[in-house]
């Protein structure tokens, strides 16, 4: 429904996006230790310098898969079993490795080849935890400390369009391949394995192909700013210069909880909605010109229990179907909401059980309700 109607639906700060494409291809409470001093000199390194410094910390992952049936909730489809290959990178001397959840999803056996030498043999790896909502997984290997080369983690919030970046991974099983490019765009959204949407994604034109999944996207100082996850393939199944990386700030937060607890929970609001534009506000005769126009409310969900209402009449404007007569979210905890993205961001910063004050407009009537956020369900409602 989201793709057809051009809506953005929110659940727990993770949102369904109207920009989904059939051509998007997946590349196959203790603080997380900082594995190495971040390179803060500001001096840009050459691609060769970055490769020499960081490639020993990049791992080649082989995950034996049992046959899986396609599911409408799984944008990555089914499989006939076999061995999936992907990438990952070492983050500490305890043997923790970051990768994508979809690389190891459903795996019955995982082996990792560490990149510290040319003659490394595969070692068994266990899944510490994975989070399908952010497509992040943490693995652990038992290896001597001198065989582990942790990579420094950067700050993805500091990335700017045009910044040079390097990707290191194992495309098509070609181990420790390096490609380079720039940050092409910021704040993109991609669909996670469970149907929710990952936000603040970094877009890059560095060549990324199947097998690069889980590998690092590295800035000019040699620090990891993202985990390569998906590509826009244009129907070809290969690189066309549009790749997407989960921001390392998201991965850092998620991995901390996975290492500490083995799992993570996301807050859940339980609505679908669309951006309120001045044009749409004029058509609906609303007194505000921006906000998040609620469309549907999950039955017995947090928003429904708080009295937030969806639309009761369906109409069409500028080629978009909308439900009229619904509430408009104008603020959360006093912060102005100008779009569904704002709502998603506000909720994603909360935990299940947190209470938020949601300011609403219904017709000309203003009110504020208290919503107790719930736990995000395992999968997004199709």
QUIKA-V94450 format. One record per residue. N is the residue number from 1. RES is the residue in one letter. PHI is phi in degrees with one decimal (NA if undefined). NEAR is the number of other C-alpha atoms within 10 Angstrom. D_LAST is the distance of its C-alpha to the last C-alpha in Angstrom with 1 decimal. Layout:
n | res | phi | near | d_last
N | RES | PHI | NEAR | D_LAST
N | RES | PHI | NEAR | D_LAST
This chain:
n | res | phi | near | d_last
1 | X | NA | 12 | 7.1
2 | X | -61.8 | 17 | 8.2
3 | X | -64.3 | 13 | 10.1
4 | X | -73.8 | 9 | 11.7
5 | X | -95.5 | 14 | 12.9
6 | X | 70.8 | 20 | 13.9
7 | X | -91.5 | 23 | 12.7
8 | X | -121.5 | 27 | 12.5
9 | X | -109.9 | 29 | 10.5
10 | X | -114.4 | 29 | 12.4
11 | X | -145.6 | 29 | 12.2
12 | X | 68.3 | 28 | 15.5
13 | X | 82.7 | 29 | 16.7
14 | X | -108.2 | 30 | 14.1
15 | X | -122.6 | 30 | 12.1
16 | X | -78.0 | 30 | 9.4
17 | X | -112.9 | 22 | 11.9
18 | X | -79.3 | 17 | 12.7
19 | X | -96.2 | 14 | 15.0
20 | X | -61.4 | 16 | 12.9
21 | X | -136.6 | 15 | 15.1
22 | X | -66.1 | 11 | 15.3
23 | X | -93.0 | 13 | 18.7
24 | X | -78.3 | 21 | 17.8
25 | X | -116.5 | 23 | 19.2
26 | X | -81.0 | 28 | 19.2
27 | X | -83.1 | 29 | 22.9
28 | X | -33.8 | 24 | 23.2
29 | X | NA | 11 | 32.4
30 | X | -87.3 | 10 | 35.1
31 | X | -58.5 | 12 | 35.1
32 | X | -67.2 | 17 | 34.4
33 | X | -61.0 | 13 | 37.7
34 | X | -81.2 | 15 | 38.5
35 | X | -71.2 | 16 | 39.6
36 | X | -155.5 | 14 | 42.0
37 | X | -63.2 | 11 | 43.5
38 | X | -67.8 | 16 | 41.5
39 | X | -81.7 | 15 | 43.4
40 | X | -110.8 | 10 | 44.2
41 | X | -68.2 | 7 | 47.2
42 | X | 85.6 | 8 | 45.3
43 | X | -79.2 | 9 | 47.0
44 | X | -72.0 | 14 | 44.7
45 | X | -91.6 | 14 | 45.0
46 | X | -76.4 | 13 | 45.2
47 | X | -58.9 | 19 | 42.5
48 | X | -62.7 | 11 | 45.0
49 | X | -63.7 | 14 | 45.7
50 | X | -64.3 | 22 | 42.0
51 | X | -63.6 | 22 | 41.7
52 | X | -62.6 | 10 | 44.8
53 | X | -77.8 | 13 | 43.7
54 | X | -104.6 | 25 | 40.1
55 | X | -60.9 | 25 | 39.6
56 | X | -61.8 | 21 | 41.2
57 | X | -92.7 | 26 | 38.3
58 | X | -92.1 | 32 | 35.6
59 | X | -109.2 | 31 | 34.6
60 | X | -100.4 | 26 | 33.6
61 | X | -109.2 | 33 | 30.9
62 | X | -121.2 | 24 | 30.7
63 | X | -121.7 | 21 | 28.1
64 | X | -74.8 | 19 | 28.5
65 | X | -108.7 | 20 | 25.2
66 | X | -82.0 | 15 | 24.7
67 | X | -57.3 | 13 | 23.0
68 | X | -131.0 | 12 | 19.2
69 | X | -89.2 | 9 | 16.9
70 | X | -61.2 | 12 | 14.1
71 | X | -134.8 | 10 | 10.5
72 | X | -64.0 | 11 | 7.3
73 | X | -89.3 | 16 | 6.6
74 | X | -111.5 | 16 | 10.1
75 | X | -67.0 | 19 | 11.0
76 | X | -96.0 | 21 | 14.5
77 | X | 74.8 | 13 | 14.5
78 | X | -96.6 | 12 | 16.9
79 | X | -153.6 | 13 | 20.6
80 | X | -96.1 | 10 | 23.9
81 | X | 86.9 | 13 | 25.3
82 | X | 94.7 | 12 | 28.2
83 | X | -116.4 | 16 | 28.8
84 | X | -91.1 | 21 | 26.5
85 | X | -117.7 | 25 | 28.5
86 | X | -160.5 | 31 | 27.8
87 | X | -127.6 | 35 | 29.6
88 | X | -164.6 | 32 | 30.2
89 | X | -150.9 | 32 | 32.9
90 | X | -74.5 | 29 | 35.3
91 | X | -119.6 | 25 | 35.1
92 | X | -160.9 | 21 | 38.0
93 | X | -85.2 | 17 | 41.0
94 | X | -85.6 | 17 | 39.4
95 | X | 95.2 | 20 | 37.4
96 | X | -80.2 | 24 | 33.9
97 | X | -128.6 | 30 | 31.9
98 | X | -91.7 | 26 | 28.8
99 | X | -155.5 | 30 | 26.2
100 | X | -87.5 | 31 | 22.5
101 | X | -61.5 | 26 | 20.4
102 | X | -70.8 | 26 | 19.1
103 | X | -67.7 | 29 | 22.8
104 | X | -112.4 | 28 | 23.5
105 | X | -62.3 | 19 | 20.3
106 | X | 74.0 | 15 | 21.4
107 | X | -75.9 | 19 | 25.0
108 | X | -92.4 | 11 | 27.8
109 | X | -154.3 | 16 | 30.5
110 | X | -127.3 | 22 | 30.6
111 | X | -125.7 | 19 | 33.7
112 | X | -124.5 | 25 | 34.5
113 | X | -104.0 | 22 | 37.4
114 | X | -73.0 | 28 | 38.7
115 | X | -96.2 | 23 | 39.9
116 | X | -77.3 | 17 | 43.1
117 | X | -138.0 | 12 | 45.3
118 | X | -77.0 | 11 | 45.3
119 | X | -117.1 | 9 | 46.1
120 | X | -66.9 | 12 | 43.5
121 | X | -97.7 | 11 | 42.4
122 | X | -61.0 | 15 | 38.9
123 | X | -123.1 | 14 | 38.5
124 | X | -64.5 | 16 | 36.1
125 | X | -133.4 | 22 | 33.3
126 | X | -113.7 | 17 | 31.3
127 | X | -84.3 | 20 | 27.9
128 | X | -71.3 | 19 | 28.7
129 | X | 178.6 | 21 | 25.1
130 | X | -144.7 | 27 | 21.9
131 | X | -130.1 | 25 | 19.0
132 | X | -67.3 | 20 | 15.7
133 | X | -71.5 | 25 | 14.8
134 | X | -118.3 | 24 | 17.8
135 | X | 58.2 | 25 | 18.3
136 | X | -118.1 | 27 | 21.7
137 | X | -135.4 | 29 | 23.9
138 | X | -116.5 | 30 | 27.5
139 | X | -106.8 | 25 | 29.8
140 | X | -139.9 | 19 | 33.4
141 | X | -120.9 | 20 | 36.4
142 | X | -96.7 | 13 | 39.9
143 | X | -142.9 | 14 | 42.1
144 | X | -58.3 | 10 | 45.3
145 | X | -57.4 | 12 | 45.1
146 | X | -74.2 | 8 | 47.0
147 | X | -96.6 | 16 | 44.3
148 | X | -106.7 | 26 | 41.6
149 | X | -124.1 | 25 | 41.4
150 | X | -64.4 | 23 | 39.0
151 | X | -95.2 | 26 | 37.7
152 | X | -73.1 | 22 | 38.0
153 | X | -98.7 | 26 | 34.9
154 | X | -90.7 | 25 | 35.0
155 | X | -124.5 | 16 | 33.5
156 | X | -66.9 | 21 | 30.5
157 | X | -69.6 | 14 | 30.9
158 | X | -91.6 | 7 | 34.3
159 | X | -65.4 | 18 | 33.0
160 | X | -129.4 | 14 | 33.8
161 | X | -59.3 | 13 | 33.1
162 | X | 100.0 | 12 | 35.8
163 | X | -63.9 | 14 | 36.5
164 | X | -71.6 | 22 | 37.4
165 | X | -140.7 | 27 | 35.2
166 | X | -130.6 | 27 | 35.6
167 | X | -113.0 | 29 | 33.1
168 | X | -124.1 | 31 | 34.4
169 | X | -170.2 | 32 | 32.6
170 | X | -128.5 | 28 | 32.7
171 | X | -63.0 | 25 | 31.3
172 | X | 54.6 | 15 | 31.5
173 | X | 79.9 | 18 | 33.4
174 | X | -85.5 | 11 | 36.1
175 | X | -67.2 | 22 | 36.8
176 | X | 50.2 | 24 | 37.4
177 | X | -85.7 | 17 | 36.9
178 | X | -112.3 | 19 | 37.3
179 | X | -134.7 | 17 | 36.1
180 | X | -135.9 | 18 | 36.6
181 | X | -176.6 | 16 | 35.3
182 | X | -133.3 | 18 | 34.4
183 | X | -74.5 | 22 | 31.6
184 | X | -85.3 | 20 | 30.2
185 | X | -165.0 | 19 | 27.9
186 | X | -124.1 | 20 | 26.6
187 | X | 58.8 | 13 | 23.6
188 | X | -78.2 | 15 | 21.1
189 | X | -131.3 | 23 | 17.4
190 | X | -131.3 | 28 | 15.6
191 | X | -84.2 | 26 | 12.4
192 | X | -82.9 | 30 | 13.1
193 | X | -57.8 | 25 | 12.7
194 | X | -96.6 | 22 | 10.2
195 | X | 94.2 | 24 | 7.7
196 | X | -78.6 | 29 | 9.8
197 | X | -114.0 | 26 | 12.6
198 | X | -94.1 | 25 | 16.2
199 | X | -108.6 | 25 | 18.7
200 | X | 59.8 | 19 | 22.4
201 | X | -72.8 | 25 | 22.2
202 | X | -93.1 | 29 | 25.4
203 | X | -98.6 | 26 | 25.8
204 | X | -140.6 | 29 | 28.8
205 | X | -100.0 | 22 | 30.7
206 | X | -60.8 | 25 | 32.2
207 | X | -60.1 | 21 | 31.6
208 | X | -130.3 | 33 | 28.7
209 | X | -135.4 | 27 | 27.8
210 | X | -52.4 | 24 | 26.1
211 | X | 106.9 | 27 | 27.9
212 | X | -77.9 | 37 | 28.1
213 | X | -50.3 | 31 | 25.0
214 | X | 88.9 | 37 | 26.1
215 | X | -81.0 | 32 | 29.4
216 | X | -83.2 | 33 | 30.9
217 | X | -102.6 | 31 | 31.0
218 | X | -118.4 | 26 | 34.5
219 | X | -85.1 | 27 | 36.3
220 | X | -70.6 | 20 | 40.0
221 | X | -95.8 | 21 | 41.3
222 | X | 87.8 | 26 | 39.8
223 | X | -100.4 | 26 | 37.1
224 | X | -75.6 | 27 | 33.5
225 | X | -115.1 | 27 | 31.2
226 | X | -165.1 | 30 | 27.9
227 | X | -114.1 | 31 | 26.2
228 | X | -61.9 | 34 | 25.5
229 | X | -130.6 | 35 | 21.9
230 | X | -145.3 | 26 | 20.7
231 | X | -133.5 | 30 | 22.4
232 | X | -90.4 | 22 | 21.8
233 | X | -93.7 | 20 | 23.5
234 | X | 64.1 | 16 | 23.9
235 | X | 88.2 | 12 | 23.2
236 | X | -87.6 | 10 | 26.2
237 | X | 82.3 | 16 | 24.6
238 | X | -127.1 | 17 | 27.2
239 | X | -71.8 | 18 | 28.3
240 | X | -125.6 | 17 | 28.7
241 | X | 89.7 | 18 | 29.5
242 | X | -130.1 | 19 | 26.1
243 | X | -118.5 | 27 | 25.1
244 | X | -131.7 | 31 | 23.0
245 | X | -126.3 | 26 | 24.2
246 | X | -67.4 | 30 | 22.7
247 | X | -62.4 | 28 | 25.5
248 | X | -67.0 | 24 | 28.0
249 | X | -63.6 | 18 | 28.1
250 | X | -65.5 | 19 | 24.6
251 | X | -62.2 | 23 | 25.5
252 | X | -62.1 | 22 | 28.7
253 | X | -63.5 | 14 | 27.3
254 | X | -66.5 | 23 | 24.7
255 | X | -65.6 | 29 | 27.3
256 | X | -57.6 | 19 | 29.8
257 | X | -73.4 | 19 | 27.6
258 | X | -65.7 | 24 | 26.7
259 | X | -66.7 | 22 | 30.4
260 | X | -76.7 | 15 | 31.5
261 | X | -123.5 | 13 | 29.0
262 | X | 82.7 | 16 | 27.0
263 | X | -156.3 | 16 | 23.7
264 | X | -146.2 | 18 | 22.2
265 | X | -117.5 | 17 | 20.3
266 | X | -115.0 | 21 | 18.5
267 | X | -68.9 | 23 | 18.8
268 | X | -136.0 | 28 | 16.0
269 | X | -94.2 | 28 | 16.3
270 | X | 88.3 | 25 | 13.3
271 | X | -138.8 | 24 | 13.0
272 | X | -118.4 | 22 | 11.4
273 | X | -165.2 | 30 | 14.3
274 | X | -142.0 | 24 | 16.3
275 | X | -68.3 | 21 | 19.7
276 | X | -87.9 | 24 | 22.6
277 | X | -102.3 | 17 | 25.2
278 | X | -57.3 | 15 | 28.7
279 | X | -65.2 | 13 | 28.1
280 | X | -68.1 | 18 | 25.1
281 | X | -62.1 | 16 | 27.2
282 | X | -66.4 | 13 | 30.1
283 | X | -63.7 | 12 | 28.2
284 | X | -88.2 | 17 | 26.9
285 | X | 58.8 | 12 | 30.4
286 | X | -98.1 | 18 | 29.4
287 | X | -88.2 | 14 | 32.1
288 | X | -118.9 | 16 | 30.2
289 | X | -111.7 | 15 | 29.1
290 | X | -149.6 | 21 | 26.6
291 | X | 145.5 | 26 | 24.0
292 | X | -117.4 | 25 | 20.4
293 | X | -86.6 | 32 | 19.6
294 | X | -65.9 | 29 | 17.2
295 | X | -109.9 | 25 | 14.8
296 | X | -133.1 | 20 | 13.0
297 | X | -125.7 | 23 | 13.8
298 | X | -62.7 | 16 | 12.2
299 | X | -57.8 | 11 | 14.6
300 | X | 63.9 | 10 | 17.4
301 | X | -85.2 | 18 | 16.1
302 | X | -57.4 | 22 | 18.7
303 | X | -65.5 | 24 | 18.6
304 | X | -62.5 | 18 | 18.8
305 | X | -63.8 | 15 | 21.7
306 | X | -86.0 | 16 | 23.4
307 | X | 91.9 | 13 | 23.3
308 | X | -77.9 | 24 | 21.1
309 | X | -114.2 | 20 | 20.1
310 | X | -88.6 | 23 | 17.5
311 | X | -78.4 | 17 | 18.7
312 | X | -117.3 | 11 | 20.2
313 | X | -141.4 | 11 | 21.0
314 | X | -103.9 | 11 | 19.2
315 | X | -137.8 | 11 | 21.3
316 | X | -134.8 | 12 | 21.4
317 | X | -145.3 | 11 | 23.4
318 | X | 51.3 | 7 | 24.1
319 | X | 78.5 | 9 | 21.5
320 | X | -115.9 | 12 | 18.7
321 | X | -81.1 | 14 | 17.3
322 | X | -137.4 | 23 | 17.6
323 | X | -99.8 | 19 | 18.0
324 | X | -90.1 | 18 | 21.6
325 | X | 81.3 | 19 | 23.4
326 | X | -104.1 | 22 | 21.2
327 | X | -75.0 | 25 | 22.4
328 | X | -113.9 | 29 | 23.0
329 | X | -83.6 | 26 | 22.9
330 | X | -107.2 | 26 | 26.2
331 | X | -160.5 | 21 | 27.1
332 | X | -130.7 | 21 | 26.1
333 | X | 51.5 | 14 | 29.2
334 | X | 82.7 | 11 | 31.4
335 | X | -93.8 | 14 | 29.7
336 | X | -63.2 | 15 | 28.9
337 | X | -105.9 | 24 | 25.3
338 | X | -103.4 | 18 | 25.3
339 | X | -162.7 | 20 | 21.7
340 | X | -66.7 | 25 | 18.2
341 | X | -60.3 | 22 | 19.4
342 | X | -63.1 | 20 | 22.2
343 | X | -63.4 | 28 | 20.1
344 | X | -59.1 | 24 | 18.0
345 | X | -64.0 | 18 | 21.4
346 | X | -63.6 | 18 | 23.0
347 | X | -72.3 | 24 | 20.5
348 | X | -65.7 | 21 | 20.3
349 | X | -85.6 | 11 | 24.1
350 | X | -104.0 | 17 | 23.9
351 | X | -116.7 | 19 | 23.7
352 | X | -54.5 | 18 | 22.1
353 | X | 96.1 | 14 | 24.7
354 | X | -67.2 | 13 | 25.9
355 | X | -105.0 | 14 | 26.6
356 | X | -128.1 | 18 | 26.1
357 | X | -95.5 | 15 | 27.8
358 | X | -109.9 | 23 | 25.5
359 | X | -86.6 | 21 | 27.5
360 | X | -127.3 | 24 | 26.2
361 | X | -124.5 | 20 | 27.5
362 | X | -129.2 | 17 | 27.1
363 | X | 67.3 | 15 | 29.3
364 | X | -108.4 | 9 | 32.5
365 | X | -95.2 | 9 | 32.0
366 | X | -104.5 | 12 | 31.4
367 | X | -156.6 | 10 | 30.5
368 | X | -127.2 | 17 | 29.4
369 | X | -121.0 | 15 | 27.4
370 | X | -101.0 | 18 | 27.1
371 | X | -112.0 | 22 | 23.7
372 | X | -92.6 | 20 | 23.7
373 | X | -68.2 | 25 | 20.9
374 | X | -102.0 | 22 | 19.0
375 | X | -90.5 | 18 | 17.7
376 | X | -61.2 | 21 | 14.4
377 | X | -67.9 | 17 | 12.3
378 | X | -63.7 | 13 | 12.2
379 | X | -136.0 | 16 | 8.6
380 | X | -72.7 | 21 | 6.1
381 | X | -69.4 | 15 | 3.8
382 | X | -67.4 | 10 | 0.0
